[in-house]
């Protein structure tokens, strides 16, 4: 059954107007729960009618995302899980950018659907592929620049042990029985003589504390953690406790699944001293071989390396990072970032402007490696993704659309046109865009996952699909359910923050 475009526009238009009024007028905000119910109902009706129109399929998909964004905004107001001040500010921000975008896209979709549909589809396809070519070129350039700029260089190989600083290696551990023994065995094998190792048991329910204590004769110091205080993420509080217990001039924070080779700390601290740095984060190389975890590698660090850098967006690795203890205190320590999913990112941004921070990818000589199970990777992505998008549904929507249209579409078009034996201009452009995207991705995975980088090139489109799914699930979990990390719900300290804390 076909319906008129006006039948779609009527309920949708009313929903958009109500959303705008709720966001910007106090009178309507005071009635936002009742009006949100109307927005949800009108949005759902409009969504059904949208798929019954004769608009372009691509246009229907785009408008469906926007329609779901409207419904999402209304549902989060109905749920009322977050402080009202944050909800109102977030709704205003979403509406300010989303409503004009919605109107513009509706006009564009309707305008393209009026002429010949085949011609309109070609226009859209060529436009998307052109965007992919531009973006692919930028990503390749940025990958080359980042990998060249952030690497181990200018190391004084003749530094004496007296010139190297004292170091505290600190490891927060919660329910880590499966990996802790191997991690600590690697840590105590370090050839760095001015080293102390502290491991905090963050209220584990397994035998983590027993494993830590079993390494006491090797000099590993046990630190007992406490349940997180109000407003604190558990890991951030654990890192604060470890920083307070550490006595080294530099503090190295490491995850349990990150392993050091005997020379890792000596080489890393020589790099820090030679370049007069206050902070370094290290992206470990993957040490595992062919597995689901490597085939569907999370794209978090890929984006960090290939996205253009700004003062607010610089690459930061979380699995191992070090900072001068005095600098950490000057930056307010973890008290200043107690609710941040990536606290080290806040420190890095401030130090980057002073040329006191570097991001590096480990190599064979540095010898810092990691291995994670696929389920653990997904848990980490769930925890990171929505906060990375500033907890804004519109930002998630635009991110998903960008991934679909500019990153995934070239691969889909290249394969589908080849199967249809249509090796025309569009196919050549899609192939070119796909190759550019693979080159940018390949430059990163050859360094970060050297053992199976060819496999990762083959599965890159699947990793993009996985990224979209995880991004949407992360948003829904933070907004309406729970995001559990090591058995703790991290939603409240991450989401329940006001504007001056964002």
N, C-alpha and C positions, 0 to 999 in steps of 0.2 A: 504494500500500500504506500502510495506516494502522498506527501503532504506539501503544502506551500511553505516557502521559506519564511513568509510572514508568520506562519503558525509556530515556527521555531523561535523567531525573533521576539514575539510577544511575551511569553513567560520569561525568556532569557533576559530581555531588556528590562523587565520589571525587577528581576533578581539583581541585575547589575546596578540599577538605580538604588535599590534598597541597601545593597552592600556599600555604596558610596555614602549614603546618608548615615548609616550606622557608623562608618569610619570617621566622619568629619563633623557631625552635628550632635551636640550633647543630648538634645531632646531624644533623638533616635537611639543614641548609645544607651541611654537609661532603659530602653525597651529592647535591648539587643537580643535577649533570649527569645522573645516572641517573634521578632523579625527574623532571627536566624532560622527558626522553623519554617517560615514562609520562603526564605531564600533556598533552603534545602529542597523543599517541595517543588518550587518553580524551576530550580536548576535541574532536578531529575526529570521533570516533564519536558523541559527544553532539550535535555540530552537524548531522550527517546525520539522526539520529533526531529532532531538533527540528523539521526541516522535513517530517517524516512524521507529526507529531502533528496534532491537530485544534484546536490553540490558535489564538487570534486572530492574523490576519496581522500586525497592528501589534505584537502581543506577540512574535511570532516574530522580527520584524526587530530589535526592541530586544534580545531575548535573544541573537540572533546576534552583535550588536556586543559584548555582554558575553562571549560564548563566544570570539570572536576575540581579545578582550583577554587572556583566560587563555592562549590559545595563543601570543599575542605575548610575554607575560611569560616563558613557558617557552623560546621560541625565542631570546630575547635572552640567557638564561642559557646556552643551548647554544652560542651563537655566541662568548661570552666575549671580546668585543672591548674591553670597558671594564674599568677597574680593579675588582677584586673588592669593595673597600670601597664604591665608588659603586653597584655592582650590588646589593649586599645592602641598602644604605640605601634605594635606589629601589624594590626589591622589597617591602620592609617598608611603605613609604609607600603603594604601590599596593594591597597586600593589605589594609592597615588600613582604607582607604576603599572599596576595590572589593568585597571579600567581603560586607560588610553590604549594600552596594547590590545586589549580585547576588542575595542571598537575598531581600531586600525586593521586588525586581522579579519574581523567580520566583513569590513568593506572590501578588503583585498580578496577574500575567498569568494564573496558574492560576485565581485567584478570579474574574476577569472572564470567563473562558472557560466557567465552569460554567453561568451563566444563558444567556438568549437571546443569541446572537452579535450579532445586529443591534443590540440594545439596548446591549450592551457597546461595540460600535464607535462608536455615537453618544456614549456617555459619554466615551470617549477623545477623539473628535473635538472635542466641546464643551470638554473640559478643555484640550486643546492650543490651541484658538482663544482661550479665555479668557486663557491664559498669553501668547499672542501680543499680545492687546490690552493687557495690562499692560506687557509689555516694550516694545511699540511706543510707548506713552505715555511711558515712561521715556526711551527713546531720543530722542524728539522734544524733550522738556524739556531733556535734557542737551545735545543739539545746539544748541539756542537759547542755553543758558547759556554753553557753551564758545565759540561764535562771537561772543557779545557780550563775554565776559570777556577773551578772548585776541585782541585786535585792536590795530592801531596807534592809540594815543590819547595824549593829554597830551604832545604833541611841541612843544618850544620851537622855533619857526620862525626865531628870531633869534639862534641860536647862531653865534658867529664861528668861523672855521676854527681859530683859536688854542685855542678851547674844546673842539674835537673831538680825540679821541685819535689816535695813530698806529695804523695797521691793517696786519696781514699777511694777505693773501689766499693761502691754501695749498690746493693741489689735488693729491691723489695720483692718479696715472694708471698704468694697466696695460693694455696692448693696446687703446689708445683711438684708433687712427688715424681711425676713422670719425667721431668727434665732437670731437676735441681742437682742431682749427683754429678751428671756430666758437666754441667755449667761450673760448679765449684771445683771440680777436678781440673778443668782448663784454667780457672782463675789462679789457683795456687801454684800452677806450673809457670807463672810469669817470671821472667828474668829481671823484672824491675825491683831494685833493692829497697827503694824508699816507698814501700807500698803497705797499706793496711786494707783488709777486706772486712766489710760489715754486711751482714745479711739480716733483714728484718722479716720476721714471721708476722704477716698481716692477718692475724686471727684465723689461721687456716683450720680446716676441719679434717685434714688428712695427716700424714706423717711428715709434713714439711719441717716442723720444728725439730723433730728427731734427726732428720738428715742434716740440718744446719749444725746442730750440736755435735754431730759425729765428726765434723771437720774442725773442731776446736783445737785439736792437737796440731793442726796445720796452720794455726794462726787466724782462723776465721772467727770473727766476733759475732755472737748472737745478740740481736736486738729484738725485744718483744714489742709488737705493735699494739695499738688500741683501736677500738671501733671508731669510725669517722665521726667527728663532731658535726653539728648542724652546719650546712652550707659547704662542707668539704667533700671532695671526691676522695675515696679511700686511698688511691695510689698517691695523690698529691700529699695527703697527710703522712703517708709512709715515707715519702721522699723528704718531707720536712723533718721528720724525726731522725732520719739517717743523716741529713745535712747537719743537724745540731750535734749529733754524736761524732761526726767525722772530725779528724784533726789535721788532715792534709791541706796543703796550699791549694791543690786542685781536687775537685770531687768528680769522679767518673760514675755516672748513673747508667746501669746496664739492666736489661731485661734478662729473665732466666733463660730464654731461648737464644740468647746471644753468647757466642763463644769467642774467647780470646786465644790467640796463639802465644807462645812464650815471649815473642818479641813485640807483640802488639802495643803494649803500653809504652815501652821504651821508644819505639818509632813515633808513636802518636805524640808523646810529650816532647820529643825532639822537634817535631813539626811545630808544636804550639810555642815553644820557647824561641825557636829560630824566627818565627813570624810575629812574635810579640802579641799573641792572641789571648783573649780572655775566655773564649768559648768556641767549641767545635762540636758539631753533631756528625755522626758517622752512619752512613747507610751500609749495613753489613751485606756481604755477598751471600747468596743462597748456597748452602752446602749440600742440600738434598738433590737427588736425581729426579728421574721421571716419576711424577705422582700427580694426583688431582690438584694438590696444592700448588705445584709449579705450573701445570698446564693452565690453570685458571688463576694466575698470579694477580693479586690485588693491584689496582692501578694508582693507588695513592701516591707513591713516590715517582711514578711516571709523570703524573700531572705536575708534581713539584719541580721536576727537572725541565720539562718542556714548556711550561707556561711562562710567559714573559714576567720578569721580575719587577717588583716595585718595592718601595719602602715598607709597604704593608704586606707584601706577599713575596717571601723568600723561601727557598727550600730548607726544610728542617726535618731531621730524622729523629725518631723517638727511641729506637732500640738501644742506642748507646750514644751518650753525649757527656761532655765534660765542661766544667766551668770553674773559674777561679773562685775560691771560697769567699774571699773578700768582696768580689764583684757581685756574687749572689746575695750577700747581705746588703750591699748598696742598692740593689734592685728590689729590695723588699722581701727577698726569699719567697717561699711558697705561700706565705700569707697573702701576697698580692695577687696570686693566681689560683686560689684554693678551689675555684669552680671551673677552671679551664681544662678542657679535655687534652690540650697540647700546651702545658705550662711552659715548656722549653721554647715554644714558638714566641711567646711574649718576650722572654729574655733575649732571644736571638734577634728579633726585630730592633730592639733598642740598641743592642751592641753593633748591629750591622751598620748603622749610620755612623758609628765611630770607627769603622774598619777594624773591629775587634772580634768579629765572628766569621767562621768559615763552615761550609758544608762540604763534606767529601764522601766519595764512594770508596769503600774498602777495596783493596786489591790483594794479590797474592802475598806481597811483601808485608803489608799491614796485617793481614791474616785475621780479620774480624768477620765472623760468619754467623748465619742464623738459619733456622729451619722451623717451619710452623705447619701444623696440620691445617687442612682446608677449613674445617669447622672453626678453628681458632682464628683463621684469617677473616672469616665472615663475621665472627663476633667482634673483632677489632674494627672492621669496616662499619658495622652497625653502630658502634660507639662513636666513630669519628665523623661519618659522612654528614648527618644533619647539622651538627654544630659547625662544620666547615662551611655550610651554606647559611650561616648566621641565623639558623632556626627560623627561616622565612620560607613558607610554602611556594611563593612566587619564584624565588631563586631556584628551588628544586625543580619546579616546572620548566623554567627556561633551561636549566642544566640538562634535563632529560630530552627536551626538544633539540638542543644543540648536539647532544650525543647521537640522537637518531638521525638528524638531517645532515650533519656535517662529518660525522665519523663512521657511522654504521651504514648509511645509505650507499656510499660508493661501492662497498663490498657486495651489498645486495644487488645493486644494478649490474655490476660487472658479472656476477654469477648468473643472474636471471637472463640477461641479454645474451650471454654466451650459450646458455642452454637453449634459448630460442633461436640461435644461429643468426642473431642480429648484430653483427660486428660493425656497427656504424660509428659515427662521430661520438655519440653519447657513450658508447662502450669504451672507446679509446680514452675519453676524458675520465670516465669512472675508473678505468684501470690505472691511469696516471695518478689520480687522486689516491687510490688504494696503495699504490707503490710508495707515494710520498709519506703517507701515514705509517706504513710499515717500516720505512727507513728511519723515521723519527723514533718509533717504538724500538726498532732493532738496536739503535745506538745506545739506548738505555739498558735493554735486557742483556746485551753482550757484556756490559760491565757488571750489572747487578745479579744476573742469573746465568753465569757463563757456561754452566754445564749443559743446560738444556735450552739455550736461547732459540734454536731453530724451532723447537716444539712451540715455544711461546709466540713466534711469528705466525704459525699456522692457527693457533687458537685465539689470536688477538680479537677477532670479531665476537667470539664467545665471551671473552673477558669484558668487552664493551656491553654486551647484553646483561652479563652478571652485574656490572656496575650500575646500570639503570635500575635493575630489580632491587639491588641492595640499597640504593639511594631512596627509592620509594618506600621500601620496608622500614628503613631507618627513620624516615619522617613519620610514618604512621605509628611506629613503636614509641617514639618520643612524645608524640602528641596524644595518643590514646591508650597506650599500653605501658610496657616497661622495657627498658634496655638493661639487661643484666650483664655485669662484668665480674667474673669470679664470684658469682653468687650474690652480688649486690646490685640493687637498682640505682643506676646513675642518673636517672631522668631528673629528679628534683634539683640537685645542685647545679646541673647543667642548664635546665630550662627556667628555673625559678629565679631569674636575675632581672634586675631593672635596668633601665637605659644607661645609668651611670656606671654599671658594672659590665656592660656588654663590650 
